[in-house]
Structure formats: C-alpha cells, structure tokens
C-alpha cells in the first residue's frame, strides 16, 4: 500500500476510530480547513487506503504474485545415485512453483494473495488448483488448451538434498504484459507485488514501471542461473531482490568464494538501484544489503533432520516479506524468513501445512 503523508495518516487514524465521521468533525479535530480534509480524503481513496463512502477501510492486505505455478515431483533415492543404471526411488507430487509457493505461504500467514500465472487445461492444473484455491485468488490464471502445465521434477539423495532437477516451464512464456494488465486494479490495491523470473523479461519490466507509477512495493525472486538474463537492466525502484550465490555469480560473472566477495556482490546489486537484497547460500546463511544501510551476514539456523529441501527458498522469501510487511526490524525479518525455511525443510511438503502467524512467531521466539 502506498505510503501516507503525516496529514493523511492523521485523517486515517480518525476514520479508523469512526468510519462515519464527517469532514466537518475531521477538520475541527485536526484544526484543518474542510477543503484540506476533503483533499486528504481524496488522496486516501486514490491510494486505495479508503474504498469510498462511508470510508470503508482497505484492510484486506492484498498481495499480487506473478509467475510459476507447477507440479513438483520429488524422487528420493534409497542409496547414493548410480549413473547410467536404474535407481530405486520413492516419489511424491505436490503443487509448487515459486510465485505459487510464496502466495500459499502468505495466504497461510493471513494475507490475501492473488496469483497471475499460465497453465494447461489438464490433470496437473486440476491438482494445483485444488491445493491452491483455499489460500489465493486464481482468477488471473491464463488457461491454454494446447499447452502443458508446468512441472518441476527433482531428484534427491537419501539425505533429502537436491542432486538435479528438470523444469518444464515453457507455458510461463505466456505470462505477458497484456495478461498482467488485466489485474491493474489489484496492482493498485496491493500491499506488495512479488514476481519470479519464470516471467518473460518484458513482463518484469512492465511490473517495475507499474510499481513506480502506483508506488506499490515490488519484489523479484530469482529462480535459476540460466534465467538471470530475464532480469531488467534498470532495477531502480525495485524494493526487494531475493537471490542466491549461484545466481549472483551468473549475473556478475564472478566467483563468490569468500565472505568479502559475498559482501561485494551485495554492493553490486545495490548499485543497480535496488533498495534491499538478500543473497542466500544454504548452510552458510544469508547476506542482506540495504540501500540506505549496511550489509550484514546472518548465519543459518540448525536445520535438524532434513526431510525435503524443495520450497525452502520460497519459504524464506515469503517469511521475509511477511516480516517486512508486518513492520519488523531487519534482524527479526531475516530470522522469520530463515525459520520458515527451516520448518519447510523439516516438512515433507513444499509449503508446511501447519503454518500460521502465531506458530511462526513462536518458532522464532523459541529458537532465540
């Protein structure tokens, strides 16, 4: 939601107390002219803080997520992988996709996400829809009758660590600007927009322009080193970039083999006009940089028993965004993201099924 001026916030606080308060009473309470109050109220309506007479407050906490929604198929080997032969495995399928996973996390954490994605019209989409609908609005989905719904097939070792993965994501090339612009009203009303790099480059560029135009915060979440080429060259005004060391190495054509280079990479991202950046590195933790602040390293939490790492990065991103939108301090924001990732790793699911705001807060407090 767009930031408020001091006067707008004063008017807003009075309306929260009494949604039926008159402009005359407001002007008297705040010692402002009635015309000034009328202009301030008009500004609050334009910023979607008020939804009209009698000053209906926009407390829906909408978030717009744009990008991948696919089926995750996870194959776990019983023994160390042997190449060029048959390996016994056990498997599990679930709804996945970076943008979809983040939307489900935020939906479970009390927000009202809407998802913009593309899919086929097949059994895989039916499974995604059934798993997703309780947590997000899916009206922004483009259904393509001759396309195949996206799939992500991951091969894990007995410890639950990723060996390799295969991503069939061609359908997401259809997440183009005309599809996104159908949700312009949701953009304006959103507390934040989140897009993953499954989106075509022109769509990411559009979202940056809309973010600046509507003053709505925007986060980009990277998905793989090969897709870093989709990142717009001009990132000025981007609120959050969430990436990892491998993807950062691909972006800057550098090897990050020390904490000094890790910090240097964060600085390079910030020089591109980004306000906040996180660069994760699994067990080594995360480096966080702020445009108007310092660069910090946060060591990882102990993960305990690893069940499945799929979705951990998305859980981290969602936890960070949740903490940030809740107004937490940076250290608490990052700890919230890291704890959500740890609990995801310990779960057999791509998104932990018991996630709630109170439980996540309790998890962080117990660890500290």
C-alpha positions in Angstrom: 0.0 0.0 0.0 1.3 3.5 -0.9 3.0 5.4 1.9 0.9 8.1 3.6 1.9 11.6 4.4 1.7 12.8 8.1 -1.6 14.6 7.4 -3.1 11.6 5.6 -2.1 9.3 8.4 -3.8 11.7 10.9 -7.0 11.6 8.9 -6.8 7.9 8.5 -6.4 7.3 12.3 -9.5 9.5 12.9 -11.5 7.4 10.4 -10.3 4.2 11.9 -11.9 5.3 15.2 -15.1 6.4 13.5 -15.7 5.4 9.8 -18.8 7.6 9.8 -17.0 10.8 11.0 -18.0 13.9 9.0 -15.5 16.1 7.1 -16.5 19.0 9.4 -15.7 17.0 12.5 -12.4 15.9 11.0 -11.5 19.5 10.2 -12.3 20.6 13.8 -10.4 17.7 15.3 -7.3 18.2 13.2 -7.6 22.0 13.0 -7.6 21.9 9.2 -9.8 23.6 6.7 -12.7 21.5 5.4 -11.3 21.8 1.8 -7.9 20.4 3.1 -9.6 17.5 4.7 -11.5 16.8 1.5 -8.3 16.7 -0.5 -6.7 14.4 2.1 -9.6 12.0 1.9 -9.4 12.1 -1.9 -5.7 11.2 -1.7 -6.5 8.2 0.7 -9.1 7.0 -1.8 -6.6 7.2 -4.7 -4.1 5.3 -2.7 -6.7 2.6 -2.0 -6.5 3.1 1.7 -10.2 4.1 1.7 -12.6 2.3 -0.6 -15.2 5.2 -0.6 -18.2 6.3 1.5 -18.6 5.7 4.4 -14.9 5.5 4.4 -14.6 1.7 4.1 -11.1 0.8 5.1 -8.9 -1.3 2.8 -7.7 -3.8 5.3 -7.7 -6.8 3.0 -3.9 -6.9 2.8 -3.8 -7.9 -0.8 -0.6 -9.2 -2.3 -0.2 -9.9 -6.1 2.1 -12.8 -7.0 3.2 -13.2 -10.7 5.0 -16.3 -12.0 5.2 -20.0 -11.8 2.6 -22.5 -10.7 3.6 -26.1 -11.4 3.5 -29.6 -10.2 6.5 -30.6 -8.1 7.5 -34.2 -8.5 10.2 -35.3 -5.9 12.1 -38.5 -6.3 14.1 -39.7 -3.4 16.8 -42.4 -3.9 17.3 -45.0 -1.2 21.0 -45.3 -1.9 23.7 -43.0 -3.4 22.8 -42.3 -7.0 24.5 -44.5 -9.6 24.7 -43.1 -13.1 23.6 -44.9 -16.3 21.5 -47.5 -14.5 18.2 -47.9 -12.7 18.0 -46.4 -9.2 15.2 -47.4 -6.8 13.3 -44.4 -5.6 10.2 -43.3 -3.8 8.2 -40.3 -5.0 5.8 -37.6 -4.0 3.9 -35.0 -6.0 2.5 -31.7 -4.8 1.6 -28.2 -6.0 4.6 -26.0 -6.5 6.1 -23.1 -8.4 7.9 -20.1 -6.9 5.2 -17.5 -7.2 2.5 -20.0 -6.2 4.5 -21.3 -3.2 5.1 -17.7 -1.9 1.4 -17.0 -2.4 0.4 -20.1 -0.4 2.8 -19.2 2.4 1.4 -15.6 2.6 -2.1 -16.9 2.4 -1.5 -19.1 5.4 0.1 -16.1 7.2 -3.1 -14.0 6.9 -2.7 -12.1 3.7 -5.0 -12.3 0.6 -2.8 -13.2 -2.4 -3.8 -13.2 -6.0 -1.8 -15.3 -8.5 -1.2 -14.5 -12.1 0.2 -17.5 -14.0 -0.3 -19.6 -17.1 -1.3 -23.3 -17.3 -2.5 -26.1 -19.5 -6.0 -27.5 -19.1 -5.0 -30.9 -17.7 -5.0 -33.0 -14.6 -1.8 -31.3 -13.4 -3.6 -28.0 -13.3 -6.6 -29.6 -11.6 -4.2 -30.7 -8.8 -2.6 -27.3 -8.5 -6.0 -25.5 -8.4 -7.4 -27.8 -5.7 -4.3 -27.3 -3.5 -4.1 -23.6 -4.1 -7.6 -22.2 -4.1 -8.0 -22.2 -0.3 -5.1 -19.8 0.0 -5.2 -17.5 -3.0 -7.3 -16.0 -5.8 -6.6 -17.8 -9.1 -8.7 -15.6 -11.4 -5.6 -14.3 -13.0 -4.7 -17.7 -14.5 -4.4 -18.0 -18.3 -5.5 -21.5 -19.3 -4.1 -22.6 -22.6 -5.9 -25.7 -24.1 -2.9 -27.0 -26.1 -0.2 -26.3 -23.5 1.2 -28.5 -20.8 1.0 -27.3 -17.2 4.5 -26.6 -15.8 6.3 -29.4 -13.9 9.4 -29.5 -11.8 11.0 -32.9 -11.3 13.6 -33.0 -8.5 15.9 -36.0 -7.7 17.0 -36.1 -4.1 19.7 -38.2 -2.3 18.8 -40.2 0.8 19.5 -37.1 3.0 16.9 -35.1 1.1 19.5 -32.9 -0.7 19.0 -32.0 -4.3 21.0 -33.9 -6.8 19.5 -32.5 -10.0 16.2 -31.1 -11.2 14.3 -30.9 -14.5 12.0 -27.9 -15.2 9.3 -27.9 -17.9 8.3 -24.3 -17.7 7.6 -23.3 -21.3 4.0 -22.4 -20.5 5.1 -19.4 -18.4 6.3 -17.7 -21.6 2.6 -16.7 -21.9 2.7 -14.5 -18.8 3.0 -11.4 -20.9 2.1 -7.8 -20.2 -1.5 -8.0 -21.6 -2.3 -10.8 -19.1 -0.8 -8.8 -16.2 -2.6 -5.6 -17.1 -5.9 -7.3 -16.7 -5.1 -7.2 -12.9 -4.3 -3.4 -12.9 -6.8 -2.8 -10.1 -5.3 -5.5 -8.0 -1.8 -3.9 -8.6 -3.1 -0.6 -7.3 -4.7 -2.2 -4.2 -1.8 -4.5 -3.3 0.4 -4.0 -0.3 3.2 -5.6 -2.3 3.8 -7.3 -5.6 6.0 -10.4 -6.0 7.3 -11.8 -9.3 9.6 -14.7 -10.1 11.9 -14.9 -13.0 9.8 -17.5 -14.7 8.1 -14.4 -16.2 9.4 -13.0 -19.5 11.7 -10.0 -19.3 9.1 -7.6 -20.8 6.7 -8.6 -18.0 9.2 -7.9 -15.3 10.0 -4.5 -17.0 6.3 -3.7 -17.0 5.9 -4.6 -13.3 8.8 -2.2 -12.5 7.1 0.6 -14.3 3.8 -0.1 -12.7 5.4 -0.3 -9.2 6.9 3.1 -9.7 3.7 4.5 -11.1 1.5 3.2 -8.4 4.0 3.5 -5.5 3.4 -0.2 -4.7 6.5 -2.2 -3.4 7.8 -4.9 -5.7 10.0 -7.9 -5.1 11.8 -10.0 -7.7 12.6 -13.6 -6.8 15.2 -15.3 -9.0 14.7 -19.0 -9.9 17.9 -20.3 -11.6 21.2 -19.1 -13.1 20.1 -19.5 -16.7 17.0 -17.3 -16.2 19.1 -14.4 -14.8 19.1 -13.0 -18.3 15.5 -12.1 -17.8 16.3 -9.5 -15.2 15.8 -6.0 -16.4 18.9 -3.9 -16.8 17.3 -0.9 -15.0 16.3 -2.0 -11.5 15.9 1.4 -9.9 12.9 1.4 -7.6 12.9 -2.4 -7.0 12.1 -2.8 -3.3 13.4 -6.4 -2.8 15.6 -8.7 -4.8 15.9 -12.2 -3.4 18.5 -14.4 -5.0 21.3 -16.9 -4.1 25.1 -17.1 -4.6 24.9 -19.2 -7.8 22.5 -16.9 -9.5 24.5 -13.9 -8.4 27.7 -15.4 -9.7 25.9 -15.8 -13.1 24.7 -12.2 -13.0 28.1 -10.7 -12.4 30.3 -13.4 -14.0 32.3 -13.8 -10.7 33.2 -16.5 -8.3 31.9 -15.8 -4.7 34.3 -17.9 -2.6 34.7 -15.7 0.4 32.6 -13.5 2.7 34.4 -10.5 1.3 33.2 -11.3 -2.3 29.7 -12.1 -0.9 29.6 -8.6 0.6 31.0 -7.2 -2.6 28.2 -8.9 -4.7 25.6 -7.4 -2.4 27.1 -4.0 -3.0 26.9 -4.6 -6.8 23.3 -5.4 -6.6 22.6 -2.2 -4.5 24.4 -0.1 -7.1 21.8 -1.2 -9.6 19.2 0.8 -7.8 17.7 -2.0 -5.6 16.5 -1.0 -2.1 17.1 -4.3 -0.4 18.8 -7.5 -1.5 19.2 -11.0 0.1 21.8 -13.5 -1.2 21.4 -16.9 0.3 23.9 -19.7 0.4 22.2 -22.7 2.1 24.1 -23.8 5.2 26.3 -20.7 5.1 23.4 -18.4 5.8 22.4 -15.2 4.0 23.9 -11.8 3.3 21.5 -8.8 3.4 22.1 -5.4 2.0 20.1 -2.2 2.2 20.4 0.9 0.0 20.3 3.2 3.0 22.1 0.9 5.4 24.9 -1.6 5.9 25.5 -5.1 4.6 25.0 -7.9 7.1 25.6 -11.6 7.3 23.2 -13.8 9.1 24.4 -17.4 9.9 22.0 -20.2 9.1 19.8 -21.9 11.7 20.4 -25.5 12.6 18.0 -27.5 10.3 17.9 -30.7 12.3 16.6 -33.6 10.3 16.2 -32.7 6.6 13.1 -34.2 5.0 12.9 -32.3 1.7 14.6 -29.0 0.6 12.1 -28.3 -2.1 10.3 -25.0 -1.4 12.8 -23.8 1.3 13.9 -20.8 -0.7 10.3 -19.8 -1.4 9.5 -20.2 2.3 12.4 -17.9 3.1 11.2 -15.3 0.7 7.7 -15.4 2.0 8.9 -15.2 5.6 11.0 -12.2 4.8 8.1 -10.4 3.0 5.8 -11.3 5.8 8.1 -9.8 8.5 8.7 -6.7 6.4 5.0 -6.1 5.8 4.4 -6.6 9.5 6.9 -3.8 10.2 9.6 -5.9 11.9 13.2 -4.7 12.3 15.7 -6.2 9.8 17.2 -8.8 12.1 13.7 -10.1 13.0 12.7 -10.1 9.3 15.6 -12.3 8.3 15.2 -14.6 11.3 11.5 -15.0 10.4 12.4 -16.0 6.8 15.1 -18.4 7.9 12.9 -20.1 10.5 10.1 -20.5 7.9 12.7 -22.1 5.6 13.9 -24.5 8.3 10.4 -25.6 9.1 9.8 -26.2 5.4 12.9 -28.4 5.2 11.8 -30.4 8.1 8.4 -31.0 6.4 7.7 -33.4 3.6 5.6 -30.7 1.9 6.7 -27.8 -0.4 4.7 -25.5 2.0 4.5 -26.5 5.6 0.9 -27.5 6.3 0.7 -26.1 9.9 2.0 -22.6 9.1 0.2 -19.8 10.9 1.4 -16.3 12.1 1.3 -17.4 15.8 3.2 -20.6 15.2 5.9 -18.9 13.1 6.3 -16.2 15.8 6.5 -19.0 18.4 9.1 -20.9 16.4 11.4 -17.8 16.1 11.0 -16.9 19.8 11.8 -20.5 20.9 14.9 -20.6 18.8 16.2 -17.2 20.1 
